Amino acid sequence: MRAFLFRIQVQQFGDVRPAVKRRLSALAAKFAADPAFDPAPRPAASIGSALVREWNGVRHVVLVTPEGFQYGEITYPSLTQVAKAISGTHQSGPRFFGIAS
């Protein structure tokens, strides 16, 4: 039934662009090879860069390392954990540091 409805939709509105079909096929192959694959694009801070955020009048500096994000003496695996350590509440780490929309 789904295939039939898809054909009707293609006849009425046109088919999916070839580039989109290739991307979907590549994603399907990655999912088949690794069920834990996560295709969500994420902004990445370069290793060695420093992220700076002022919070409640205090300037906080986080260094991006190969192991994660170093804030003070602790290295965190995610920016979200750093944002929680700074603010005390759960927040999106990339959004907290202004590197995501």
C-alpha positions in Angstrom: 0.0 0.0 0.0 2.8 2.4 0.9 4.5 1.7 -2.5 1.3 2.4 -4.3 0.7 5.7 -2.5 4.3 6.7 -3.1 3.9 6.1 -6.9 0.8 8.3 -6.9 2.7 11.0 -5.1 5.6 10.8 -7.5 3.2 11.1 -10.5 1.5 14.1 -9.0 4.5 16.0 -7.5 7.6 14.5 -9.1 10.3 12.1 -7.7 12.9 12.8 -5.1 16.1 14.4 -6.5 18.9 12.0 -7.2 21.2 13.7 -4.7 18.7 13.1 -2.0 18.3 9.4 -3.0 22.1 9.0 -2.8 22.2 10.6 0.7 19.4 8.4 2.0 21.0 5.3 0.6 24.3 6.2 2.3 22.6 6.8 5.6 20.7 3.5 5.3 24.0 1.7 4.7 25.5 3.4 7.8 22.5 2.5 9.9 22.7 -1.1 8.7 26.5 -1.3 9.5 26.2 0.4 12.9 22.8 0.5 14.7 24.2 3.2 17.1 25.0 5.5 14.2 23.8 9.1 14.9 23.4 11.2 11.8 22.6 14.5 13.6 25.0 17.2 12.5 26.7 18.9 15.4 28.8 21.9 15.5 32.3 21.0 16.5 34.8 23.1 18.3 38.4 22.5 17.1 40.8 20.8 19.5 42.9 23.5 21.2 40.3 26.2 21.0 38.9 28.0 24.1 35.2 28.6 24.6 34.4 31.6 26.8 31.1 32.4 28.5 30.2 35.0 31.1 27.7 33.7 33.6 26.4 35.6 36.6 29.3 38.1 36.3 31.9 35.4 36.2 34.0 34.6 33.1 34.2 30.8 32.4 36.8 29.4 30.0 36.5 25.9 28.6 39.4 24.3 26.7 38.6 21.8 23.9 40.9 18.8 24.3 41.1 15.4 22.5 39.6 13.8 25.6 36.7 16.3 25.9 36.1 19.7 27.4 38.4 20.9 30.2 36.8 23.2 32.7 38.9 24.0 35.7 40.6 20.7 36.7 37.9 18.5 35.4 37.6 17.1 31.8 33.9 16.6 30.8 32.9 14.4 27.8 30.3 16.9 26.7 29.6 20.6 26.6 26.2 20.0 28.1 27.8 18.7 31.3 30.1 21.7 31.4 27.0 24.0 31.0 25.3 22.2 33.9 28.4 22.5 36.1 28.5 26.3 35.5 24.7 27.1 35.6 23.5 24.4 37.9 20.7 23.5 35.5 20.4 21.3 32.4 21.0 23.3 29.3 22.3 22.6 25.8 26.0 23.0 26.0 26.6 24.2 22.4 23.7 26.7 22.8 25.0 27.8 26.2 28.4 28.6 24.7 26.9 30.1 21.5 28.2 27.6 19.0 24.7 26.3 18.0 21.5 28.0 16.8 
